[in-house]
């Protein structure tokens, strides 16, 4: 028995359904921040529930389903059905972790007189599901010549493992009662930033490479190498500047410059190929990736990073990456894999994401104080519902559509413009 493209598409739609819950949680968090939280809920815990569900239940299983869908034409074999089951388990465990994070955050829960770290336990189960997917991926691709997409997915999954060391490390520090602020913050950012910059970003670039083989050109290869070489230390750029030793901050800054150069180089290579493709939806995600790259250049300099901390740009930066590039990029990759019917209404999602990101600016110190006021929180709360509404429309339309007309379509490599064909032939033998 083999994993079917139709089943993987259904798992992707299920992940989009989880986006509805995660996005609604984030929108409610902003609403309650503006109007007051109900009894029993706290801002920090609701934020944890929102972010973890976005990471664990939306992007991670969606990327896994897309990678499994793209594998057959690259490796000449079909993934095991256990990959599909593991993706389903990842979705289920993400939902299982949601209530503990919502109610308790990382605090210990008291149930029946017993104190249990429910959030830590369920998060750990999620990590074990990721390890299972990685093992199945390695088994499926073992011995296959590494094309550019495979190399990027190899690196993405390696960074997923490295990021998980931050989660385990944070637990060890708590167990050992280590309170050094640099070590505790570094463990948190090792998990959060390498998970997003490593796993999310590289996996998406691998999906782009599977559709646009220009990333297998000499320029594309060097651009991706710069990103991969610089990434291991860039999580330190998220740690407050005052906590990081000067020499360590210098190394992290150099890593950030390499990543920024590599991303801009990759965009430079991809943009012409994307622009020639009718109906593509990669342009907006690449614009947001460019903004993220420029921001990476800036925060590589300690004085600029300190200024960004003071004006409160961290939340905007995360949304440029996680909504602007990652979420919209996942939709673009799904359109490439299964056709436009899978992401019908994605234009509304793009508009909703841009609106939400725009309403974050008045919440920073960049916004003139004379123009501020409580309306900024209310506007952000209202705009947060725009992506949720768009995703709802997408899920309704997608689930009401007939099945994929050609189930074998996912086994076919996409047709590229003639000038890209020689690159594709080379990439399959790299």
Buried (B, 14 or more C-beta within 10 A) or exposed (E): EEBBBEBBBBBBBBBBBBBBBBBBBBBBBBBBBBEEBEEEBBEEBBBBBBBBBBBBBBBBBBBBBBBBBBBBBBBEEBBBBBBBBBBBBBBBBBBBBBBBBBBBBBBEBEEEEEEBBBBBEBBBBBBEBBBBBBEBBEEBBEEEEBBBBBBBBBBBBBBBBBBBBBBEBBBEBBEEEEEEEBBBBBBBBBBBBBBBBBBBBBBBBBBBBBBBBBBBBEEBBBBBBBBBEBBBBBBBBBBEBEBBEEEBBEBBBBBBBBBBBBBBBBBEBBBEBBEEBEEBBBBBBBBBBBBBBEBBBBBBBBEBBEBBBEEBBEEBBBBBBBBBBBBBBBBBBBBBBBBEEBBBBBEBBBBBBBBBBEBBEBBBEEBEEEEEEEEBBBBBBBBBBBBBBBBBBBBEBBEEEEEBEEEEBBEEBBEBEEEBEEBBEBBBEE
